[in-house]
Each structure stands twice: as structure tokens, then as C-alpha cells.
Amino acid sequence: MKYYIIVGEASGDLHASRLMRSLRSVDEGAEFRFFGGDLMSAVGGTRVKHYRELAYMGFVPVLLHLRTIFRNMALCKRDIVEWHPDVVILVDYPGFNLGIAKFVKANTQIPVYYYISPKIWAWKEYRINNIKRDVSEMFSILPFEVQFYEKKHHFPIHYVGNPTADEVNDFLRSYDEPFDAFCRKNGLSAGKPVIALLAGSRRQEIKDNLPAMLEAASRHAGDYQLVVAGAPSIPHEYYAKFVAGHGVKVVYDQTYPLLAHSCAALVTSGTATLETALFGVPQVVCYETPIPKVIAFLRKHLIKVRYISLVNLIADSEVVTELVADTFTVDNIANELGRLLPGSTERTTMLDGYAEVKRRLGKKNAPDNAAEIMLRLLKKENAR
């Protein structure tokens, strides 16, 4: 089969590369052509564009690069028609991918599969109409999306498992580095437990969240050492201006080893909240927003979900405390962190909540499961 895959950011490159490996394991004749990144290129196939040439975040950057965005979209449409794959597989990135889905549906007979749904349950729910019209099959990695799509919008989907859970489980099965060895390697003290600070993977997130995280966590620095998880795409000197004078270490490209050796964490909302939970590390979710009172109003009246962290969304209850908008203060962060340190009942309660999150995620291997379903559906389609 010929698979045309489109991703728009680093996380999509990771998930798509794993899906490609799984597709190749069930389909020896798999051919790949894609808009993607280095991880997908390592699997094989033809890369048409790197995702870095697509990824513009925020209103102003998008506005400034409209001509490039439209040119890339035109190239993608033309390339799909010329290569004529058996399926187009979209990975998240709805601003670009839903436009491609609309074109493919209107102009070809090629089925469109969506792997990793856009988060329309939180924002822009009206996009469900585009999805129902243009997407042949939806492959979800979040169990609560089944109810959203099937019960609320009568659109059948496939819950295939969660790739983040797969990645953490794979890591934990093979990682056996002792704490003192980890500390030696990174210039840490083997005599103090670690509080991890995960402030996001983009410069703006780090700028907004890390200063308050540092100030709050520093109140507990007498008995603990504070360690920042450095994002691989961020230069070392960018972190230096934030951590200077705090006695804080930054470790790069070692988020999973850091979490494996941490006793608590402050985490910016995103996939990192789920990763932290899967490692069994009690956490406070911290996300600074502009105009906090306005954002608090929007959360109450316009945003469609009660929670922002994947942990709470999956559990459908407040397992972890979320300090967002008007609740994001240094005092609140410090107080909530103190309640989760070893010996507290709140810590035990949170760990019990994590167990429920793991139960709801299930034990399916997401890319393997998705690949098997995709190939079965394509064979059925071709047999008609």
C-alpha cells in the first residue's frame, strides 16, 4: 500500500514514525511519502517537506507567513493527486490538515484517515462538521474522545491506545540507571531527592512559566534539589538567564530519566502532565496565561472542558491541581507543591488517581493497533 502522511510538529513526527514502523511490520509492501521530520525520514520513504517549514504558531506568525502556508498547501494537494496513494493519513495539526482533508474528499476517491484527533472537544468544536464530512476514519489516542465523537456527535471512531503510555512503559522496562549514577552524570547531589521542573518545549512557555516555578520551588530547596528538564530544541543559554542565582541544574534530552528519579514535579500543561503521571510522580500543573482574569472567564463560559491537563481529562476528575489564569501565583504553586512531598496524604491520593488514569488508557499498543486496523480497512476498501 502507498501511505501519504502529513504532520506539522515534532510530536507528530514522533508518533507518525512509530506508526510507519508498525505499518511496515504488517504491510511488507508499504511505501511512504510525507510532510514530516527527521524521525519519519529515518524510517524510510520520501519526505516532500520538513514540518519546520509548516509550523507557524500564533496569530501574528501565521499572518506573516500566509503566502508560504498557502504555497505549501498547494504543493501538498498537487503532490497527493500526482502520487495517488491508497490513503492519506493526517496527524493532529488541524489548521493545515483539515484543509487537506477537504480537498482530498472533494477531488479524489482517496480515503482520509486521521491519527491523533485535533482537540476539538476543548476548542473549535464546530470543526466536527468538517471531520464528519471529510474524514473516513478517526483513530483516537485518548479514551474520553470516544464518548465525545460517538455519543455526542454520532461519528464512530477507533480508540487504539495511547502512544505516550507505550513510550513510557518501553522506557521503564529497559531503564536501570541507579540514582547516584544519574546524579554523577549530571552534576547533582546523590544525597538530596529531586523536584523536577518541566516548563514546556517552546520559548514562550518557558519564559511565561519557569520564573514562577523556580521561585515557588526554591522555598523547598533546603531539603530537595531542583532540576529543570531542558527541551532539546531550546539553546542552553536560553535557560541560563532564568536559572542564574537559583542554584538549579538543567539536564538536557533526559526528561524520562529525570522523571524516573524525581519525587515531585511542577509541570506545564501538555503531554508532559500525562508522562509525569505515568512515571508515578506527584505534580502540580502550572500554566501562566496573558490577561488571567479574561482567561478565567473564558474557561468558565466558552471553553468546553472542565480541565486542561490530560491527567484530569482522562480520569474525568481532579487528580492533579491545575493552577491556570488567575490561580497561577507563586504562593499557590509553592503551597500545592508542599502538599505533595513525601509523607503527605495528598500524595497518596494523587498516586491512587494515577492508577485510574492507567486503567482507562488500557494496554493496547497504539501504533501497532492502528496499523492493523488501517490495513484491514484498506484491504476491504480495495476489495470492493
N, C-alpha and C positions, 0 to 999 in steps of 0.2 A: 504494500500500500504506500501511497505518497501522502505525507503529512506536512501541511504548511502551518507553522506555529508562530504566533505573534506575542511577544512580551514587551513591556515598556520600562522595566526597572530591575534592580539587582535581585530582589526576592523572586520575581517572575523567572529570571534566568536560572536560579537555583531549582525552583520547582519544575520548570519545563525540562531542564537537563535530566532530572531524575525520571520524569515521565518518559522522555525519549529512550532512556536506558531500558525502562520497563516495556515500552512498545517494541523495541528491538528484540527483547527476550521472548516475546510471544509472536512476533512477526519478523521472520528472518529476512524478508524482502523489503523491510521498512526503508523508505527514503525520506530525508528531511530537508526542508528548505524553510528559512526562518528569518524573522526580525528578532534578534536576541543578543546574547552576550558571550563571554569567553567560556563559560561552563557548558553552554549548548554547543559551541564550536568544538569543544574537547570531545564531545560525544560523536560528532561527525555530521556530515551534510553540508549544505551551502548557506552561509549567512549572507543575507541581502543587505541588511543594515544593522549596526550595533544599536542597542537600546539607548545608549548615551546620546545618540543623535535624535531621539524621540522625546526624551524625558525632560519636560519643562513643567516645573511645579509652581503654582501660584498664578494669580490673575495677570500681573504685570509681565513676568517672563513669557507666559503663553501669548499675550498680546504682542510682545516684541518679536516673537518668532512665528507668527501666524503663517507667513509665507513658507517657511521651512516645514512647518507642520502639514500644511496643505500639499506641498510638494512630495513629502514622504508618504502621505496617504494616497496620493495619485499613483506613486510608484508601486506601492503595495497592492492596490487594486489591479493595476495593469499586470503585475508580476503573477498574481494569483490566476488571472484569466489565461495568461500565456503558459504557465506551468501545468495548470489544470490538475490540482491534487485530488485525492479521494476525499479529503476532509480538510477543513480549516479549523485549527484549534486555537482558541483565544485564551490568554491567561491574564485575568484581572484587567487593569489598565483600561477602564471603561470609556474614557473620553475619546480615545483613539479606536479601541476595539469595537465598540458598538457601531461606529460609523462604518467600519469594515464589514461587520455582520449585516448591516442594512444593504450595503452594495452587493455582497455575495448572494444574499437571499433574492434580491430584485433582479439580478443579472445572470445568475448561473443556477445549475442544479446541484451544486456542491453543498453538502451538509456542513453546518457550523456547530462545533462543539465548544462549550465554554468550560474551561477547567479553572477552578477557583473563582467563584462568583464575585462580581462587584458588590460592594457593601450597600446595596440599595435599601436594605432594611433599616439603615441608620439615616440615610440622607438621599434625596432624589429618588424616592420610591416610584415616581412616575415612570422611571426607566423600565419598570416591569412590562409596560406595553411594548416597548422595543424588543425586549428579550423574548416575550411570548410570540411576537411576530417573526423575528429574525433568527432565533437560536433554536437549533434542532434538539440538542441535548445539553443539560446543565449538570456539571459534576462538582458537587459541593464538598468542602473540607471542614465545614462547621455544622455540627448536628442540629443546632436550632434553626438552621436555614430550611430544613425540611418542612417544618410547620409553616414558616413564612411563605414559601413558594407553593406548597401543596394545599395547605388548609386555607390560607388567606387568599391566594391568587390562583388556585386550581391549575398549577403548572407543575407536572411531575418532574422530579429531579433525582439524581443519584448521589446519595451520601457515600463517599468512598473511603472515609477515614481521614485522619489528619496528618499531613506530611511532617509538621513540626514535632508531633509526638513520635513519629517514626525516627526522625533525625536525633532527637534526644535519647530515645531508647537505644539506638545503634551506638551512640557515643558512650552511654553509661555501661553498655555491655563490654566495651573494649578499653575504657579508661581506668588505669590503676595507679596513676602517679600519686605518691604519698604527699600529704600536706607540706611537710618540711622540704621536699624536693621542689614542689611548686613555688614555695616561698624563696628558696635559694635561687632558683632560676630568675625570679622577678624582683629580687632585692627587697623582699618582705620579711617581716618578723614571724618566725615559726611559733613564737610564744603568745601571739595575740590572735583571736578569731577575727574574721573578715566581715566587714559590711561592704557589699558591692553597690556601686552607683552606675546605673545604666541610663544614660541621659539622652539616648536616641542616636540615630545614624546620620542625621543631617545637621549642618552647621547651625541653622536657625533653632532647631530643637535643643541643641547643646547650649547655645547662647541663652535661650529662654529658661532652661530648666537646671542646668548644672550649678550655677551660683547659689541658688536657694537650697539645692540638695546638699552642697558642700557645707553651707552654713548650718543647716539643720543637723546633719550627721556629725559635724565636728563637736557637738555637745556630748556625744557619746565616745569621743576619741580617746578618753582615758583608758578604757578597758578594751577597745576594739581598734583595728586599723582599717582605714578607709581606702578602697581601691576602685578606681574608675575603669570601666570597660571601654577601651579605645576602639572606635569604629574604624574598620580598615580603610575606608575612603577619606578619612579626615587626617590632615597632616599633624604630626606630633606637636609642632609649635603652636597649633591652634589650641590644644588643651593646656599648654604651658601657661598661658596668660590667666587661665581660670584657677589652676591648682597651685600657682605660686603662693607660698606663705602658708599653705594649709597642711603641709606635711603629708600630702596624699600622693600615692603612686598611681600611675596609669599603666595598664597592661593592654597590649595590642593583639588583635586577632586571637584572643583566648577567652572569649565570653563563656563558652561552655566549661572549660577548666576552672574559670573564676567562680562560676555558679556552683560547680561541684564542691568547692571549698569554702563557700560563704555560709554564714549563719543567718543573715538577713539582707534585704536589699531595698533600695529606692529605685523605682523603675518608671521611665516614661512610657505612657500607653503605647501599645502596639503588640507585635508578635512577641516582643521581649517579656511581656507580662505572662503569656502562656508558657514560654520557655522557663521562666523563673519558677512558676508553679510546678511544672513537670520535674524540675530538679528538687522540689520539696523545700524551697527557700521562702520563708515568710517575707512578704513585701508590702510596701506602701506604693500605690500608683500615684505619680505626681505629673501633672501636665499644666504648665503655665499657658494662659491664653491672653491675647490682647483684649482690652476693654472687658474685664472679667464680669462686671455686672450685666453687661449686654449678653455675653455668652451664657451666663447663668439663666437669663430669661429665655434665650433660645433653647437651651437644654430642656427647660420646663415646658415650653409651649410649642416648639417646632420640631426638634429632633425626635425621631421616632422610637428610640430605645432608652431604657432606664439607665443603662450602664455604658461606659466607654471601653472598659478592659475586656479582653477576650475571656479571661477567667470568669468574671461575673456573668457575662453574656452566655457562656456555655453552661454554667451552673444554674442560671436564672435566679440568682440570689446574690447578696452582697458578701462574697467570700473575702475579698480584699477591699480595703478602704481606698476610695478614689478621691484625691484632692485635686479638683479641677476648678478653673474660673475663680469665683470668689472664695473658695475654701483652700486655694493654693497659697499657703503662707508658711514662713519658716517655722513659726511656733507649732502650727498644725502638723507639719511634716516631722519635726523633732518629737512631738508628743506621741504620734502614731507609731513612729519607729521604736520608741522606748517601750511601747506596749507589746512589741513582737520579739523582743530579745529573749534569750534562753531563760526558762523558768516561769514564763507567764502563761496564764490560762488562755489568753487571746491567741498565743502562738499555737497551742494545741488545737484550738477551734479552727484556725485557718488551715492547718495541715489536714484536718478531717474534711474540710471543704475541698481541698485539692484532690483528695481521694475520689470525691464525687465527680469532679471535672474529668479525671482519668477514666472513670467508669463510663461517662457519657461519650467520651471520644471513641471508645471501643478499641479493638486490637487489630483492625484492618490495616494492611499496608497500602497507603493511599495511591501511590503511583502504580503499583502492581495491579491493584483492584481496578483503577481507572483504565489502565491499558487493556486489561482483559475484557471489560465491558465495551470499550470503544471498538476493539477489533471484532467482537461478536456482532455489534450493531452494524458495522461497516460491511461485514460479510453478508448479513441479512439484507442490507440495502442493495448490495451488488447482485444478489441472487434474484431480485425482483425482475 
